[in-house]
Amino acid sequence: MLASLVLPALLALPGPSLAIAPGDDDPIVVTGQRMTRGEAHQMARAYTRAVLAAPQSDQNARWAEPLCIGAIGLRAEVAQPLIDRIEATARQVGARVAKGQCQPNVMIAFLLDSDAAFARLERKRPDLLDTTRRDERRTLGQPGLPVRWFYGQVVEGLGGRGVGPDAAGLGGAPGALMDLPVLNQGAASRINSPAQVSIKGVTVMVDVPRISDVPFDTLSDYLAFGILSRTRLDAEPEGMSIMSLFSPAAAATERPTGLSDLDRAMLKALYKIPINRSAAVHRNQMASEMIKEIAAVQ
């Protein structure tokens, strides 16, 4: 469905991060500031609040099934390294990646005019945005965005059992991608729920003219972060983060070059902690895991 909307536009395309000492009692140095572990935990909590989208059904969504990434608008020899890097990041943080030929549940479209493409999609196929909140749709509709992404998700039983209604977007009708070339290698308690909120599909629109000065690997990491977690498109976390890549306040020389320690630690925590915890408990545990993860690699 998305492909039928964006292909006409595509035809117009020409042929110092966080450092933690190992001891529990040692102070933590964050971008030149010494702080206690309690202060570092609060910093990690603030980071998750800044980057993660508002919980739905009181959970933070993530992937439960393997990712299968497709790309349109790029030559195969250009798209393949981008897909490989995103897949490598997914494996590193604990997400699963489909092997061999697969049906895409992630589609990255490289466009000359993403504003017009999204406006057309919103007008012609609003059902593709059924699981997108109203405030998120307002953000997506803003002109001038270098990258847009939106998600299809479902509430389902743990491990993907007892799937509810089909997700919107790619998750709802993957066959609608038609025959596009896909490049791919390959019990309830107070804090637990018998269900999980799972991402089933992600659609990404990249505006080629607006990302022309961004290094390829940096763009790949930015897209990976947005694909692997239900991320606020307008996230502005404090400190180093790949999500500041397109921040108006950041000069070109201050742009991140890849995932920061905080970014990578958050993704690992997201895929490590049981997903069926309530959102508040989940984010608190994520902050603790982030600090432990960063301490372990320093």
Secondary structure, DSSP 8 states (H G I E B T S, - for coil): -HHHHHHHHHTTS----EEE-SSTTS-EEETTEEE-HHHHHHHHHHHHHHHB---BTTB--EE-S-B-EEEESS-HHHHHHHHHHHHHHHHHHT--B--SS---SEEEEEES-HHHHHHHHHHH-GGGGTTS-HHHHHHHTSTT-SEEEEEEEEEEEGGG-S--S--SGGGT-GGGGTT----------SSB-SEEEEEEEEEEEEEGGGGTTS-HHHHHHHHHHHHHTTB-TT---SSS-GGGTT-TTS-GGGS--S--HHHHHHHHHHHHS-TTB-HHHHHHHHHHHHHHHHHHH-
